[in-house]
């Protein structure tokens, strides 16, 4: 007997089943492939960042996020790259600096992994950048200061103290920053403590803290330009013009094109003009 040919309706049903089966296989595979692609781009972003190629790191991190928006690591890397673009000579005024984008990625990273303490601290530090969101930063950072499991507690205390200073709570700022500098060779913490002491009307303590900031046995600490600028200003007020001039020279030499470098150069020139020997 000859076999009967399948009806057109049956053929359509078979085709529909095959399409559905293919779609299921593809749909099952697509998320896995996207996750793998995101992980691969995140790894490339990490490598580029470690080599100092910040723009490539940002590009790779953004590609990772495009493949998988739930990749917390990709958001963290994008945040780090964006913040690095704000760290040049022009600082926050740089055309490449996009603080709002960094904040967005930092919030996504913290939302995706609420247990990541470093992501929380990074978000807190970003909120401090405009200088007007100290209260928001305090709310983000305060849990870290109460968390004994946080291995980088000194960073949280330093940011928390900076936030307290922004809202005008000078005693709390000093207390938090004193906690931060218990960590060895934490020159940024010493610099911020110097600023807090100065704001509180304690120039002698401020000078001592600024001296600790630039006096630490670390090239990064000795290149902390803002600390040299601050100590120069403090020494001028404390009646130490020779030491102040040396600090300003060091400040200017470190990076003459930054805001701090230009300030030091201007003040040094002004003092030179004021102390020049006038003809009799």
Secondary structure, 3 states (H helix, E strand, C coil): CCCCCCCHHHHHHHHHHHHHHHHHHHHHHHHHHHHHHHHHHHHHHHHHHHHCCHHHHHHHHHHHHHHCCCCHHHHHHHHHHHHHCCCCCCHHHCCCCCHHHHHHHHHHHHHHCCCCHHHHHHHHHHHCCCCCCHHHHHHHHHHHHCCCCCCCHHHHHHHHHHHHHHCCCHHHHHHHHHHHCCCCCCHHHHHHHHHHHHHCCCHHHHHHHHHHHHHCCCHHHHCCHHHHHHHHHHHHHCCCHHHHHHHHHHHHHHCCCCHHHHHHHHHHHHHHHHHCCCCC
